[in-house]
Amino acid sequence: MAEQMDQQYLAAVLRFLKQSNLTMTADALKKEAGLYQQSGSEGNHASLYSATKSNPEECRLNYQRLKEFIESSLDMYRSEYCQLLLPIFVYLYLDLTAGGYVNEAQEFFSLHHKDQESFYSAEISRLKSITSSDHFHGNDLVESFNKNKFSIRMSNKPYQCLLKFLQGLQSGVLLSIINNHFNITVFDGDPRSASDIQARAGSLLGEPDLAVNKTKVLYGIPRDPDLAALMAQMEEEEEQEMGVDEDNKPKKKKAKKDLSGKKSKSGSTPHAPSLTRLPLPKPRDCELLAKFSAYKEQSKCNAVGIDNLPSICFYTILNASDRLTGVSISDDASLLSGSFSDSLINLWSLTPRRLLSLLDGKHLEKIPNSTEDVMQRILDPLSGSVVKSLVGHSGPVFSTAFSPDNTLLISASEDGTVRLWSLQVYTTLMVYKGHNYPVWSVDYSPLGYYFASASHDKTISLWNTEQAHPIRMLVGHATDVDIIKFHPNGNYIASGSSDKTVRLWDVLTGECVRILSGHKHPISVLAFSFDGKYLVSADSGGCILVWGIPSAKQLAEFKGHKDSVYALSFSRDNNLLASGGQDKCVKVWNFANISEEGTAVGRTHECLETFRTKDTKVFTLHFTRKNLLLASGSYL
């Protein structure tokens, strides 16, 4: 054990020296430690995985005995023991490969890879390609298992039986792996059922720590005081429009729709954060105007449900099937942006309003800066077009997001940058550099001012529009963070990763407050209900899971898609959920019967209707403020 700790310490020191560009010091240390023949990080990984000094026969016999122990155990214990098979298989294979036993490692792989769960097939295929310690360097799978512990929850009785079995083995190979690479949480009570374990299985590093999920989350939507004046004005206009009926009596006032999805009539919304919890600048006039316009439009929202499915309008992007990487639609449904692999962003107007360009320099000089309508006067009324191209990135663009007031757009690219664009002059305002690898996803806070980005470097960066450096770095995922989504109240960010987990982060503290496991494939898209109470996640295998944010429990499962799901969208009244993706169809699901109470884990729900495209993948879905469903994708 002491020798293993020394090797791990030495590897950590060498890694630090290399990162600090202290190559001469690192070479001297390796020469003194007798490791000069090893090169860089490859040697470091090999030393970590050869710590047990096990030989191939010991590995084979110990794994075979573990399988026999599991098969001969009680049925109620077997499901909990089966959680051990994948990580021990991985660590033994890497241990043999690091020790130079290439043929023995391949033979071990051939004998036992079929014992693993089918939803780990992608990881098993990647593991097979590792045939030398030279392949350890830069391999995400190796780094994930090296830097993290595999988490398992097990009841006390089967845990005690497992300890007796491990202590009875003559070799300490398995015991060493479990001590060094496992985090086993033991609880009192009966063992969990196979279905319960299966519903939460699939994560690259096992089940999450349930202690994190006990953190209180302020998921409610606070009442916005900026809307008070508008509401009063609207009520006054309604009273003036009511007039009298045929009997010369005042018409009855129509009941106001509860747009937040809450039944509370008080001034405060239950479980909502304070409006001053996050520091925000004073709202601009254009932001207040956008809020008022949104509220007024949504007050005329059409009801949708089982007996009243929404109308769908599909925008097909032609001649771009091999270039289109993503599509987003503004909240007011006036603009659509498409991101492309050739580094371009195209912006389309979905309304009769044309997109205008700037006047030339001679005309701009004549416009005084002090005028209130300067932003309108600097635009050329004769330059109107339906589409504009935004040029600036030096690599494929993967994601875009609109600001709440439609004046700004953010974009994420393979070049490792996030760009902030003006939608008034269609130029770059700022370039944000905080990631060392490609940026996969961006999202704008519904409060404005803040936005976030997710990257291949396994981190999420939180930014504001006034600073060039991130104000928060959210770290916790084991692999790429593929998708992010702000909570409707702007105080939390949900993230989905290739490690098959979904996390919820507190924007104020930077802490992870929820870890949700149950997906069997990498997460591809996220969506919050408009009341902030539910989070829906979908993966590249076509599975859609519904999570209750207060309880951190899986409430339902929607099955029907045959391939990756790219898009999710809630109706404005939260009665319906729409989904679409690689299988070229839009599915509409009933969400009105989802609740925190009395919902069994893994319960499946039927699709209300499937709308198939001719040959177009669905990249995005968006319910307008009047509950018209918009969709967009590329025609193959």
C-alpha positions as CSV (number, residue, x, y, z in Angstrom):
1,M,0.0,0.0,0.0
2,A,2.8,2.4,0.9
3,E,4.5,1.6,-2.5
4,Q,1.3,2.4,-4.3
5,M,0.9,5.7,-2.5
6,D,4.5,6.6,-3.4
7,Q,3.9,5.9,-7.0
8,Q,0.7,7.9,-7.1
9,Y,2.5,10.8,-5.3
10,L,5.3,10.7,-7.8
11,A,2.9,10.6,-10.7
12,A,1.1,13.7,-9.4
13,V,4.3,15.6,-8.9
14,L,5.5,14.8,-12.4
15,R,2.1,15.8,-13.8
16,F,2.4,19.2,-12.0
17,L,5.9,19.8,-13.3
18,K,4.9,19.0,-16.8
19,Q,1.9,21.4,-16.6
20,S,4.3,24.1,-15.3
21,N,6.7,23.5,-18.2
22,L,9.5,22.5,-15.7
23,T,10.8,19.8,-18.0
24,M,14.4,19.8,-16.7
25,T,13.2,19.3,-13.1
26,A,10.8,16.6,-14.2
27,D,13.6,14.7,-16.1
28,A,15.9,14.9,-13.1
29,L,13.2,13.6,-10.8
30,K,12.4,10.7,-13.2
31,K,16.0,9.8,-13.5
32,E,16.5,9.8,-9.7
33,A,13.3,7.6,-9.3
34,G,14.5,5.2,-12.0
35,L,11.7,6.1,-14.4
36,Y,13.7,7.9,-17.0
37,Q,12.9,5.3,-19.6
38,Q,9.2,6.1,-19.3
39,S,7.9,9.1,-21.3
40,G,5.5,11.8,-20.1
41,S,2.0,11.0,-18.9
42,E,2.0,7.5,-20.5
43,G,4.4,6.3,-17.8
44,N,2.4,8.1,-15.1
45,H,-0.8,6.2,-16.1
46,A,1.1,2.9,-16.3
47,S,2.5,3.3,-12.8
48,L,-1.0,4.0,-11.4
49,Y,-2.5,0.9,-12.9
50,S,0.4,-1.5,-12.2
51,A,0.3,-0.7,-8.4
52,T,-1.2,-4.1,-7.5
53,K,1.7,-6.0,-9.1
54,S,-0.8,-8.7,-10.0
55,N,-0.1,-11.3,-12.7
56,P,-2.5,-12.4,-15.4
57,E,-3.4,-15.7,-13.7
58,E,-4.4,-13.9,-10.5
59,C,-6.6,-11.5,-12.4
60,R,-8.3,-14.2,-14.3
61,L,-8.9,-16.4,-11.2
62,N,-10.1,-13.6,-9.0
63,Y,-12.6,-12.3,-11.5
64,Q,-13.9,-15.8,-12.2
65,R,-14.3,-16.4,-8.4
66,L,-16.2,-13.1,-8.1
67,K,-18.6,-14.2,-10.9
68,E,-19.1,-17.5,-9.1
69,F,-19.7,-15.7,-5.8
70,I,-22.4,-13.5,-7.5
71,E,-24.1,-16.3,-9.2
72,S,-24.3,-18.4,-6.0
73,S,-25.6,-15.5,-3.9
74,L,-29.2,-15.0,-2.9
75,D,-31.4,-13.6,-5.6
76,M,-32.1,-10.5,-3.4
77,Y,-28.4,-9.8,-3.2
78,R,-27.4,-10.6,-6.7
79,S,-28.5,-7.3,-8.3
80,E,-26.4,-5.3,-5.9
81,Y,-23.4,-7.4,-6.5
82,C,-23.7,-7.1,-10.3
83,Q,-22.8,-3.4,-9.9
84,L,-19.2,-4.5,-9.2
85,L,-18.7,-6.3,-12.5
86,L,-18.0,-3.5,-14.9
87,P,-15.6,-1.4,-12.9
88,I,-13.6,-4.4,-11.7
89,F,-13.5,-5.7,-15.3
90,V,-12.2,-2.3,-16.4
91,Y,-9.5,-1.9,-13.7
92,L,-8.2,-5.5,-14.2
93,Y,-8.0,-5.0,-17.9
94,L,-6.1,-1.7,-17.6
95,D,-3.9,-3.3,-14.9
96,L,-2.9,-6.1,-17.3
97,T,-2.3,-3.7,-20.2
98,A,-0.2,-1.4,-18.0
99,G,1.9,-4.3,-16.9
100,G,2.7,-5.3,-20.5
101,Y,0.5,-8.4,-20.6
102,V,-1.1,-7.4,-23.9
103,N,-2.1,-10.9,-25.1
104,E,-3.4,-11.9,-21.6
105,A,-5.4,-8.7,-21.4
106,Q,-7.1,-9.4,-24.8
107,E,-7.8,-13.0,-23.7
108,F,-9.3,-11.7,-20.5
109,F,-11.4,-9.2,-22.5
110,S,-12.7,-11.9,-24.8
111,L,-13.7,-14.1,-21.9
112,H,-15.6,-11.6,-19.8
113,H,-16.8,-8.6,-21.9
114,K,-20.1,-10.3,-22.6
115,D,-20.9,-10.3,-18.8
116,Q,-21.3,-6.5,-18.8
117,E,-24.6,-4.7,-19.2
118,S,-25.7,-3.8,-22.7
119,F,-25.8,-0.1,-22.0
120,Y,-22.1,-0.1,-21.4
121,S,-21.4,-1.4,-24.9
122,A,-19.8,1.9,-26.0
123,E,-17.4,1.9,-23.1
124,I,-16.5,-1.7,-23.7
125,S,-15.8,-1.0,-27.4
126,R,-13.5,1.9,-26.4
127,L,-11.8,-0.3,-23.8
128,K,-10.9,-3.0,-26.4
129,S,-9.0,-0.4,-28.5
130,I,-6.6,0.2,-25.6
131,T,-3.9,-2.4,-26.2
132,S,-0.8,-0.6,-24.7
133,S,0.0,1.8,-21.9
134,D,0.9,4.3,-24.7
135,H,-2.9,4.5,-25.4
136,F,-3.6,5.7,-21.8
137,H,-2.5,9.2,-22.5
138,G,-5.4,11.5,-23.5
139,N,-7.9,8.7,-23.4
140,D,-11.1,10.0,-21.7
141,L,-12.2,6.6,-20.5
142,V,-8.9,5.9,-18.8
143,E,-8.8,9.4,-17.2
144,S,-12.3,9.0,-16.0
145,F,-11.6,5.8,-14.1
146,N,-8.2,7.0,-13.0
147,K,-9.3,10.3,-11.5
148,N,-12.7,9.2,-10.1
149,K,-14.1,6.5,-7.9
150,F,-16.9,4.3,-8.9
151,S,-19.9,4.8,-6.6
152,I,-22.1,2.0,-5.4
153,R,-25.0,1.9,-2.9
154,M,-25.3,-1.5,-1.1
155,S,-27.4,-2.6,1.9
156,N,-25.5,-3.8,5.0
157,K,-26.1,-7.6,4.8
158,P,-24.8,-8.2,1.3
159,Y,-21.9,-5.8,2.0
160,Q,-20.8,-7.9,5.0
161,C,-21.0,-11.1,2.9
162,L,-18.9,-9.4,0.2
163,L,-16.2,-8.5,2.8
164,K,-16.0,-12.1,4.0
165,F,-15.6,-13.3,0.4
166,L,-12.8,-10.8,-0.3
167,Q,-11.0,-11.6,2.9
168,G,-11.2,-15.3,2.1
169,L,-9.3,-14.9,-1.2
170,Q,-5.6,-15.7,-1.0
171,S,-4.8,-12.8,-3.4
172,G,-5.6,-9.2,-2.5
173,V,-6.1,-8.1,-6.1
174,L,-9.9,-7.5,-5.8
175,L,-9.7,-6.0,-2.3
176,S,-7.0,-3.6,-3.4
177,I,-9.1,-2.4,-6.4
178,I,-12.2,-1.9,-4.2
179,N,-10.3,0.0,-1.6
180,N,-8.6,2.3,-4.1
181,H,-11.2,2.8,-6.8
182,F,-14.6,2.3,-5.2
183,N,-16.8,4.5,-3.1
184,I,-19.4,2.1,-1.5
185,T,-22.2,3.7,0.5
186,V,-23.7,1.1,2.9
187,F,-27.2,1.6,4.2
188,D,-29.4,-0.3,6.6
189,G,-32.5,-2.0,5.5
190,D,-33.5,-4.5,2.8
191,P,-31.6,-4.8,-0.4
192,R,-33.0,-2.8,-3.4
193,S,-34.9,-4.5,-6.1
194,A,-33.4,-5.2,-9.5
195,S,-35.8,-2.8,-11.2
196,D,-34.8,0.0,-8.8
197,I,-31.1,-0.5,-9.4
198,Q,-31.6,-0.8,-13.1
199,A,-33.6,2.5,-13.2
200,R,-30.7,4.4,-11.7
201,A,-27.9,2.5,-13.4
202,G,-26.0,3.6,-16.5
203,S,-23.7,6.4,-15.3
204,L,-20.1,6.0,-16.2
205,L,-19.1,6.2,-12.6
206,G,-22.0,4.5,-10.8
207,E,-24.7,6.0,-8.7
208,P,-24.4,9.6,-7.4
209,D,-24.1,10.5,-3.7
210,L,-27.6,10.9,-2.4
211,A,-26.5,13.5,0.1
212,V,-26.1,16.1,-2.6
213,N,-29.8,15.6,-3.6
214,K,-31.0,16.7,-0.2
215,T,-29.9,20.3,-0.7
216,K,-32.9,22.7,-0.8
217,V,-33.6,24.1,-4.3
218,L,-35.6,27.3,-4.8
219,Y,-37.4,26.1,-7.9
220,G,-40.4,28.5,-7.9
221,I,-40.8,31.5,-10.2
222,P,-40.8,34.8,-8.4
223,R,-43.4,37.5,-9.2
224,D,-41.8,40.2,-11.3
225,P,-42.6,43.7,-9.9
226,D,-41.7,45.3,-13.2
227,L,-44.9,43.7,-14.6
228,A,-47.2,45.3,-11.9
229,A,-47.7,48.5,-13.9
230,L,-48.5,46.5,-17.1
231,M,-51.0,44.2,-15.3
232,A,-52.8,47.3,-14.0
233,Q,-52.8,48.9,-17.4
234,M,-54.1,45.7,-19.0
235,E,-56.9,45.3,-16.5
236,E,-58.0,48.9,-17.1
237,E,-58.1,48.3,-20.8
238,E,-60.1,45.2,-20.3
239,E,-62.7,47.1,-18.2
240,Q,-63.0,49.7,-20.9
241,E,-63.4,47.1,-23.6
242,M,-66.0,45.1,-21.7
243,G,-68.9,47.6,-22.2
244,V,-72.4,46.3,-21.6
245,D,-74.4,43.3,-22.7
246,E,-77.8,43.2,-24.5
247,D,-79.6,44.0,-21.2
248,N,-77.4,47.1,-20.6
249,K,-75.6,45.4,-17.8
250,P,-71.8,45.4,-17.4
251,K,-70.3,42.3,-18.9
252,K,-68.6,39.9,-16.4
253,K,-64.8,40.3,-16.2
254,K,-62.9,37.3,-17.5
255,A,-60.8,35.3,-15.1
256,K,-57.1,36.0,-15.5
257,K,-55.0,33.1,-16.6
258,D,-52.3,31.9,-14.2
259,L,-49.3,32.1,-16.6
260,S,-46.8,30.9,-14.0
261,G,-48.7,27.6,-13.5
262,K,-49.2,28.4,-9.8
263,K,-52.5,28.5,-7.9
264,S,-51.3,30.9,-5.3
265,K,-53.0,34.3,-5.3
266,S,-50.6,35.9,-2.9
267,G,-47.9,38.3,-3.9
268,S,-45.1,35.7,-3.5
269,T,-44.7,32.4,-5.2
270,P,-43.9,29.3,-3.1
271,H,-40.4,28.0,-3.1
272,A,-39.2,30.9,-5.2
273,P,-35.8,32.7,-4.7
274,S,-35.7,36.4,-3.8
275,L,-35.5,38.8,-6.7
276,T,-32.3,40.2,-5.2
277,R,-30.6,36.8,-4.7
278,L,-28.5,37.3,-7.9
279,P,-26.7,40.6,-8.5
280,L,-28.3,42.2,-11.6
281,P,-27.9,45.6,-13.3
282,K,-30.9,47.9,-13.6
283,P,-33.0,46.7,-16.5
284,R,-32.8,48.6,-19.7
285,D,-35.9,50.1,-21.4
286,C,-35.7,47.5,-24.2
287,E,-35.7,44.7,-21.6
288,L,-38.7,46.1,-19.8
289,L,-40.5,46.5,-23.1
290,A,-39.7,42.8,-24.0
291,K,-41.1,41.7,-20.7
292,F,-44.3,43.7,-21.2
293,S,-44.8,42.4,-24.7
294,A,-44.2,38.8,-23.6
295,Y,-46.8,39.0,-20.8
296,K,-49.4,40.7,-23.0
297,E,-48.9,38.1,-25.7
298,Q,-49.0,35.1,-23.3
299,S,-52.1,36.4,-21.7
300,K,-53.8,35.4,-25.0
301,C,-52.3,31.9,-24.9
302,N,-54.4,29.1,-26.4
303,A,-55.1,26.1,-24.2
304,V,-53.6,22.7,-25.4
305,G,-54.0,19.2,-24.1
306,I,-55.1,15.7,-24.9
307,D,-58.2,16.8,-26.7
308,N,-56.6,19.9,-28.3
309,L,-53.2,19.2,-29.8
310,P,-51.1,22.1,-31.0
311,S,-50.7,23.2,-34.6
312,I,-47.1,22.7,-35.9
313,C,-45.1,24.9,-38.2
314,F,-41.9,23.3,-39.6
315,Y,-39.1,25.4,-41.0
316,T,-36.9,23.3,-43.3
317,I,-33.3,24.4,-44.0
318,L,-32.4,23.2,-47.4
319,N,-29.0,22.3,-48.9
320,A,-27.4,22.1,-45.4
321,S,-27.8,18.5,-44.3
322,D,-24.0,17.9,-44.0
323,R,-23.3,21.4,-42.6
324,L,-26.0,22.2,-40.1
325,T,-25.0,21.6,-36.5
326,G,-27.8,23.3,-34.5
327,V,-30.8,25.5,-34.6
328,S,-32.4,27.9,-32.1
329,I,-35.5,30.1,-32.1
330,S,-36.0,33.3,-30.1
331,D,-38.6,33.3,-27.3
332,D,-40.9,35.6,-29.2
333,A,-40.5,33.4,-32.3
334,S,-39.4,36.3,-34.5
335,L,-35.8,35.0,-35.3
336,L,-34.2,31.7,-36.1
337,S,-30.5,31.0,-36.1
338,G,-28.7,28.1,-37.7
339,S,-25.1,27.2,-36.8
340,F,-22.9,25.5,-39.4
341,S,-19.8,23.4,-39.6
342,D,-18.1,25.9,-42.0
343,S,-18.0,28.4,-39.0
344,L,-21.0,30.5,-40.2
345,I,-24.1,31.5,-38.3
346,N,-27.2,32.3,-40.4
347,L,-30.0,34.4,-39.0
348,W,-33.5,34.3,-40.5
349,S,-36.5,36.6,-39.8
350,L,-39.7,34.6,-39.1
351,T,-41.9,37.7,-39.4
352,P,-42.5,40.3,-42.2
353,R,-39.9,42.5,-40.5
354,R,-36.7,42.6,-42.6
355,L,-33.2,42.5,-41.2
356,L,-31.4,45.8,-41.8
357,S,-27.7,46.6,-42.2
358,L,-25.7,49.6,-41.1
359,L,-25.5,52.7,-43.2
360,D,-22.2,53.5,-44.7
361,G,-19.7,55.7,-43.0
362,K,-20.6,59.0,-44.7
363,H,-24.2,58.7,-43.6
364,L,-23.3,57.6,-40.1
365,E,-21.3,60.7,-39.5
366,K,-24.4,62.9,-40.0
367,I,-26.4,61.1,-37.2
368,P,-26.1,62.8,-33.8
369,N,-25.4,60.3,-30.9
370,S,-27.7,62.1,-28.5
371,T,-30.9,61.2,-30.3
372,E,-33.2,58.7,-28.6
373,D,-33.8,56.7,-31.8
374,V,-30.2,56.5,-32.8
375,M,-30.3,52.7,-33.1
376,Q,-33.0,52.9,-35.7
377,R,-31.5,55.8,-37.6
378,I,-28.1,54.1,-38.1
379,L,-29.8,51.3,-40.1
380,D,-30.2,51.4,-43.9
381,P,-34.0,51.0,-44.7
382,L,-33.1,49.9,-48.2
383,S,-30.9,47.0,-47.1
384,G,-33.6,44.8,-45.7
385,S,-33.2,41.0,-46.2
386,V,-34.7,37.8,-44.8
387,V,-31.3,36.3,-43.8
388,K,-28.1,37.6,-42.4
389,S,-24.7,35.8,-42.0
390,L,-22.5,36.3,-38.9
391,V,-18.9,35.7,-39.6
392,G,-16.1,35.5,-37.0
393,H,-15.5,32.0,-35.7
394,S,-12.6,30.0,-37.0
395,G,-14.1,26.5,-36.5
396,P,-17.5,24.8,-36.6
397,V,-20.2,26.5,-34.6
398,F,-22.2,24.1,-32.4
399,S,-24.7,26.1,-30.5
400,T,-26.4,29.5,-30.3
401,A,-28.8,31.2,-27.9
402,F,-30.8,34.5,-28.0
403,S,-30.9,37.0,-25.2
404,P,-34.4,37.5,-23.6
405,D,-34.8,40.9,-25.3
406,N,-33.6,39.7,-28.8
407,T,-30.8,42.3,-29.0
408,L,-27.9,39.8,-28.5
409,L,-26.9,36.3,-29.6
410,I,-24.2,34.1,-28.1
411,S,-22.5,31.3,-30.0
412,A,-20.2,28.3,-29.2
413,S,-17.5,26.9,-31.5
414,E,-14.8,24.3,-31.9
415,D,-12.3,27.1,-31.7
416,G,-12.8,27.2,-27.9
417,T,-14.4,30.6,-27.8
418,V,-17.8,32.1,-27.1
419,R,-18.9,35.1,-29.2
420,L,-21.4,37.8,-28.3
421,W,-23.2,39.2,-31.3
422,S,-25.3,42.3,-31.7
423,L,-28.6,41.6,-33.5
424,Q,-28.9,45.3,-34.3
425,V,-25.7,45.7,-36.3
426,Y,-24.9,42.0,-36.8
427,T,-21.3,42.1,-35.7
428,T,-19.2,40.6,-32.8
429,L,-19.3,42.7,-29.6
430,M,-16.9,40.5,-27.6
431,V,-15.0,37.2,-27.7
432,Y,-14.9,35.2,-24.5
433,K,-11.9,32.9,-24.0
434,G,-12.1,30.6,-21.0
435,H,-12.1,27.0,-22.4
436,N,-9.1,25.1,-23.7
437,Y,-11.2,22.8,-25.9
438,P,-14.2,22.9,-28.1
439,V,-17.3,24.5,-26.7
440,W,-20.4,22.4,-27.3
441,S,-23.3,24.4,-25.8
442,V,-24.3,27.8,-24.7
443,D,-27.5,29.2,-23.0
444,Y,-28.7,32.7,-22.0
445,S,-30.2,33.3,-18.6
446,P,-33.9,34.2,-18.7
447,L,-32.9,37.2,-16.5
448,G,-30.5,38.5,-19.1
449,Y,-27.0,39.6,-18.3
450,Y,-25.7,36.1,-17.5
451,F,-25.0,33.2,-19.9
452,A,-23.2,29.9,-19.6
453,S,-21.0,27.7,-21.8
454,A,-20.2,23.9,-21.7
455,S,-17.1,22.4,-23.1
456,H,-15.0,19.3,-23.9
457,D,-12.8,20.2,-21.0
458,K,-15.6,18.8,-18.6
459,T,-16.4,22.3,-17.2
460,I,-19.2,24.8,-17.3
461,S,-18.3,28.5,-17.4
462,L,-20.7,31.2,-16.2
463,W,-20.2,34.6,-17.7
464,N,-21.8,38.1,-17.8
465,T,-21.9,40.5,-20.7
466,E,-19.6,43.0,-19.0
467,Q,-16.5,40.9,-18.2
468,A,-14.2,39.0,-20.5
469,H,-13.4,36.3,-18.0
470,P,-15.8,33.7,-16.4
471,I,-17.2,34.5,-13.0
472,R,-17.8,30.9,-12.1
473,M,-16.3,27.5,-13.1
474,L,-18.6,24.6,-12.4
475,V,-16.6,21.3,-12.2
476,G,-17.9,17.9,-11.5
477,H,-18.7,15.9,-14.6
478,A,-16.3,13.1,-15.5
479,T,-16.4,13.7,-19.3
480,D,-17.6,16.2,-21.8
481,V,-20.4,18.5,-20.8
482,D,-22.6,18.3,-23.9
483,I,-25.7,20.4,-23.1
484,I,-26.7,23.1,-20.6
485,K,-30.0,24.8,-19.8
486,F,-30.9,27.7,-17.4
487,H,-33.7,27.2,-15.0
488,P,-36.7,29.5,-15.7
489,N,-35.9,31.6,-12.5
490,G,-32.3,32.0,-13.7
491,N,-30.8,30.8,-10.4
492,Y,-29.8,27.4,-11.5
493,I,-28.1,25.7,-14.5
494,A,-28.8,22.1,-15.6
495,S,-26.0,20.2,-17.4
496,G,-26.0,16.9,-19.3
497,S,-22.8,15.0,-20.0
498,S,-21.3,12.1,-21.8
499,D,-20.9,10.5,-18.4
500,K,-24.7,9.9,-18.6
501,T,-25.6,12.0,-15.6
502,V,-27.6,15.3,-15.3
503,R,-26.5,17.9,-12.7
504,L,-28.1,21.0,-11.4
505,W,-25.9,23.8,-10.3
506,D,-26.6,26.9,-8.1
507,V,-25.5,30.0,-10.0
508,L,-24.9,32.0,-6.9
509,T,-22.7,29.6,-5.0
510,G,-21.4,27.4,-7.8
511,E,-22.3,24.3,-5.9
512,C,-23.9,21.2,-7.4
513,V,-27.3,20.7,-5.8
514,R,-28.6,17.7,-7.8
515,I,-27.0,14.7,-9.5
516,L,-29.5,12.6,-11.5
517,S,-28.5,9.2,-12.9
518,G,-30.6,6.7,-14.9
519,H,-29.7,7.4,-18.6
520,K,-28.0,4.6,-20.5
521,H,-26.5,6.9,-23.2
522,P,-24.9,10.4,-23.3
523,I,-27.3,13.3,-22.6
524,S,-28.3,15.2,-25.7
525,V,-31.0,17.8,-24.6
526,L,-32.6,19.3,-21.5
527,A,-35.8,21.2,-20.8
528,F,-37.4,22.8,-17.8
529,S,-41.2,23.1,-17.3
530,F,-42.3,26.7,-17.2
531,D,-43.3,26.4,-13.5
532,G,-39.7,25.4,-12.7
533,K,-40.7,22.2,-10.9
534,Y,-39.7,19.5,-13.5
535,L,-36.6,18.8,-15.5
536,V,-36.7,16.6,-18.6
537,S,-33.6,15.1,-20.1
538,A,-33.2,13.0,-23.3
539,D,-30.2,11.0,-24.5
540,S,-28.7,9.7,-27.7
541,G,-30.5,6.4,-27.4
542,G,-33.9,8.0,-27.6
543,C,-34.9,7.7,-23.9
544,I,-36.7,10.7,-22.3
545,L,-36.7,10.9,-18.5
546,V,-38.7,13.2,-16.2
547,W,-37.2,14.4,-12.9
548,G,-38.9,16.1,-10.0
549,I,-36.5,18.9,-8.9
550,P,-37.8,19.1,-5.2
551,S,-37.4,15.3,-4.7
552,A,-34.6,14.6,-7.2
553,K,-36.5,11.5,-8.2
554,Q,-37.2,10.0,-11.6
555,L,-40.9,10.4,-12.1
556,A,-41.6,9.1,-15.6
557,E,-40.0,7.7,-18.7
558,F,-41.2,8.4,-22.3
559,K,-40.3,5.7,-24.8
560,G,-40.9,5.9,-28.5
561,H,-37.9,7.5,-30.3
562,K,-35.7,5.1,-32.2
563,D,-32.6,7.3,-32.2
564,S,-31.0,10.4,-30.7
565,V,-33.4,13.1,-29.3
566,Y,-32.2,16.6,-30.2
567,A,-35.1,18.8,-29.1
568,L,-37.6,19.1,-26.2
569,S,-40.1,21.8,-25.6
570,F,-42.9,22.4,-23.0
571,S,-46.2,24.0,-23.9
572,R,-46.7,27.3,-22.1
573,D,-49.3,25.8,-19.7
574,N,-47.1,22.7,-19.1
575,N,-49.8,20.3,-20.3
576,L,-47.8,18.9,-23.2
577,L,-44.2,18.0,-24.0
578,A,-42.9,17.8,-27.6
579,S,-39.8,15.9,-28.6
580,G,-37.9,15.4,-31.9
581,G,-34.6,14.2,-33.2
582,Q,-32.6,11.9,-35.5
583,D,-35.6,9.7,-36.3
584,K,-37.3,12.5,-38.3
585,C,-40.5,12.9,-36.3
586,V,-42.1,15.1,-33.7
587,K,-43.8,13.3,-30.8
588,V,-46.3,15.0,-28.4
589,W,-46.6,13.6,-24.9
590,N,-49.2,14.2,-22.2
591,F,-47.5,15.9,-19.2
592,A,-50.6,17.0,-17.3
593,N,-50.7,13.7,-15.3
594,I,-47.1,13.9,-14.1
595,S,-46.7,14.7,-10.4
596,E,-44.3,14.2,-7.5
597,E,-46.8,12.1,-5.6
598,G,-47.6,8.4,-6.3
599,T,-45.4,8.1,-9.4
600,A,-43.4,4.9,-9.7
601,V,-39.8,5.0,-10.8
602,G,-39.4,4.0,-14.4
603,R,-43.1,4.4,-15.2
604,T,-43.6,4.8,-19.0
605,H,-46.2,7.0,-20.7
606,E,-47.8,6.7,-24.1
607,C,-47.2,9.2,-26.9
608,L,-50.3,11.2,-27.8
609,E,-49.4,11.7,-31.5
610,T,-46.4,11.3,-33.8
611,F,-45.9,13.8,-36.7
612,R,-43.4,12.5,-39.2
613,T,-41.4,14.6,-41.6
614,K,-40.6,13.5,-45.2
615,D,-36.9,13.2,-44.6
616,T,-35.9,16.0,-42.2
617,K,-34.2,15.6,-38.8
618,V,-35.7,17.7,-36.1
619,F,-33.0,20.0,-34.6
620,T,-35.2,22.3,-32.4
621,L,-38.7,22.7,-31.1
622,H,-40.3,25.8,-29.6
623,F,-43.8,26.5,-28.3
624,T,-44.6,30.1,-29.0
625,R,-46.3,32.3,-26.4
626,K,-49.7,31.4,-27.9
627,N,-48.8,27.6,-27.9
628,L,-48.1,27.2,-31.6
629,L,-45.4,24.6,-31.9
630,L,-42.5,25.6,-34.2
631,A,-39.9,23.1,-35.4
632,S,-36.9,23.2,-37.6
633,G,-34.2,20.9,-39.2
634,S,-32.3,20.1,-42.3
635,Y,-33.6,18.2,-45.2
636,L,-31.5,15.2,-46.1
